[in-house]
Amino acid sequence: MMALFLLLVLVAVVLGIIGAAASGLGYLLALGIVVFAADLIFFGARLSRRARRRPVR
């Protein structure tokens, strides 16, 4: 699961760099930001779900 998180972060960074560097491709920058935000939300939800489980004594 961590590999998917890192892959999506890498994709978001690449899209952001291409969108910022190339003129007229600002939509790629916006898409990179959206992918990064969705990735953080997904990772945070998964992390909080895992933290709720407590071992039964």
C-alpha positions as a printed NumPy array, in Angstrom:
array([[  0.   ,   0.   ,   0.   ],
       [  2.914,   2.306,   0.712],
       [  4.194,   1.699,  -2.818],
       [  0.893,   2.963,  -4.26 ],
       [  1.091,   6.074,  -2.067],
       [  4.641,   6.816,  -3.213],
       [  3.764,   6.168,  -6.849],
       [  0.86 ,   8.616,  -6.708],
       [  3.056,  11.24 ,  -5.025],
       [  5.635,  10.779,  -7.776],
       [  2.957,  11.129, -10.489],
       [  1.634,  14.289,  -8.821],
       [  5.119,  15.817,  -8.661],
       [  5.863,  15.008, -12.303],
       [  2.526,  16.443, -13.454],
       [  3.147,  19.55 , -11.36 ],
       [  6.626,  20.093, -12.796],
       [  5.462,  19.618, -16.38 ],
       [  2.456,  21.871, -15.798],
       [  4.565,  24.616, -14.25 ],
       [  7.377,  24.427, -16.814],
       [  5.387,  24.234, -20.054],
       [  3.358,  27.248, -21.041],
       [ -0.284,  26.509, -21.719],
       [ -0.288,  23.306, -19.683],
       [ -1.509,  24.767, -16.409],
       [ -4.201,  22.122, -16.275],
       [ -1.475,  19.535, -15.619],
       [ -0.347,  21.555, -12.616],
       [ -3.932,  21.631, -11.327],
       [ -4.294,  17.905, -11.988],
       [ -1.067,  17.206, -10.091],
       [ -2.356,  19.188,  -7.11 ],
       [ -5.665,  17.292,  -7.175],
       [ -3.908,  13.913,  -7.358],
       [ -1.62 ,  14.885,  -4.472],
       [ -4.526,  16.082,  -2.308],
       [ -6.56 ,  12.936,  -3.032],
       [ -3.544,  10.81 ,  -2.194],
       [ -3.054,  12.543,   1.158],
       [ -6.745,  12.181,   2.019],
       [ -6.709,   8.486,   1.107],
       [ -3.539,   7.851,   3.108],
       [ -4.872,   9.766,   6.108],
       [ -8.15 ,   7.852,   6.082],
       [ -6.33 ,   4.553,   5.844],
       [ -3.962,   5.508,   8.645],
       [ -6.793,   6.577,  10.951],
       [ -8.724,   3.387,  10.215],
       [ -5.7  ,   1.317,  11.177],
       [ -5.162,   3.306,  14.41 ],
       [ -8.698,   2.531,  15.637],
       [ -8.125,  -1.208,  15.841],
       [ -7.109,  -2.2  ,  19.333],
       [ -6.065,  -5.702,  20.334],
       [ -8.727,  -7.586,  22.311],
       [ -7.549,  -8.659,  25.748]])
